[in-house]
Amino acid sequence: MKGQTRESMEEEEEEEERRSEKQRIERAERAERRDVRAERRDLLLINLRARPCCCGGSSSNSLSSSSADDYKDIISSLPDCLLTHILSFLPTRASVATSILSNRWRSLWKLVPVLDLDQRLLFTRSDTDYPGPTRTNSNFSFLDAVSNIWALRNAIPLPLPLRKLLLHWTSNCDTFLVSTWVQDTLMHGCLQELNLYILNGPNPPLEMPTTLFFSSSLVSLKLTGAILLNPPPASASASTFPSLRTLTLGNVRYAKHDSISTLLATCPVLQDFSLSVDSYNFRGLGKSAGKVNVIVLVPTLRTLYIQWPADDCWLYKLQINTPALERFHFFGGLGEYVVLENLPNLVETIIELEDNDSNTVDYTNKIWDFMDSLYNVVSMKFNLETAKILCYGPMDGLPMFDNLTSLTFEGNIWPSYYMWPAVHLLLCQAPKLQTLGFELTFLGGHNGCPPDHHLEKTHYVPECLSSHLTTCYYKGFSGHEVEMELVRQVLKEAYILKTMNITFESRLDSEIKLHACKKLRKLQRSSLVSRDLVPGFSINSITPIFVADYVSLSGMCFKFEDAPRVQFSNAKALLQEFKRVHERSEVARFSRIAQWST
């Protein structure tokens, strides 16, 4: 018996030795693999590092000659065309800074076919000559820097013509020099992108050279600030932009009342047009020039952005006929003559119409006529103040948006006015709406004071709420009564709503958030949902680290962001909480699910 025990003990010792030996071998192999990976990483870093200069004497820390031959500067060995292509993605300030790396890099920036000169970037606030509002230029100005860069670039033999010129001169621009540089660049016939942002100060505005309107290579033209546009008459056949696809005009000045229409008529393949105007842009025209004509007849246009302040809407006539238009953004006021037609492919639109202090009923009718042309839109963002204006007009014969599936209300919301009637009016015109969003900014205190007027009861439930709306979200929620009413009405009338996501305003006090959560717990869903759907949670993709806030509202997932947290010790406790809520069928059970581990 003792012999058997001794043999078994010896076998166990041998087995333990074998396991120890095996573990030792595995540790050695892992260590060897780590060393190999470390050597490869060090080799890669050395290859990417520039070769040290060998102009001085020997150093104790320098590599041996044999090691230096093994580790070569891979980046510097690339051809010039590839290096200049890489440098073209950097601002000119960073591109010029590479000239100090070595002799190989000293002149490479001069071969880059891109100049990106931004006064805000070329002089940072740490520089002694930053041309900011509280600093003065003493020895070296932005003008000197740009002039030197331009001269050094043109001093090399056969300089490459510029393909892209970006110039942002935001303080006392020398418009004469800029005009000379632009004209010199256009003469080479290779410029594809021109981006000018000019603030002239006391100097006259930059008048674009005539050669600009005869450029056949331009693909993108963006002009902002003190720039005067005077395009040749449209009858001039040579005056055209055959390649221009992007055109941005930001508060530039115009020499004639039809300068915008004339310019657009010379862009046969334009795809993206952005226009921002103000009354001073036409200050020199005089009353005899008549109204400003904005005629957008571009069959290839896909994106259109127009910003025209309501105070100056009397100044223009707008006509849009763009059969390929997909995205339309309009901000400002509607003038006396606005025509939208032939928009069959419109997918997305953002409308923010300001009140022009005219007759409310007439202006409301004008807004509905404007929106009637957007009947085919799929996604719409609508300003809440504009929706409020629509409530003052007639309610008969309003346009329907049969293809609209996503509607978002944005803008400001005030504590003195219920906005649900305005929202209800738009919902009645979108019978197939599936997603409703609120991206609002609350303007007012959180003293709990109710609005100044009573909310009128709506007797008609919009068709989309009863049959199509499945998702609703609210971003920037502050918990005021006018905001709570929006959520209350959606929950009350949306029969098949599945998800309600609420994101609190980030700067909101935690106590106000908690109080808002308690009020939301008391909201009740539609009785149809409670009768037809199984009570419970609908949670997708629960991660092992973090899950957001949820409230069970009879079959709908009610999600909160930035609410107080309740911690569960493990997954089992989490599932038990779900089960308990199922069994009790609580209508508004607040459950914060934060961090749990398995």
Summary of the structure (lengths in Angstrom):
residues: 598
radius of gyration: 33.8
end to end distance: 47.6
largest distance: 124.1
contacts: 1720
relative contact order: 0.04
helix: 36%
strand: 21%
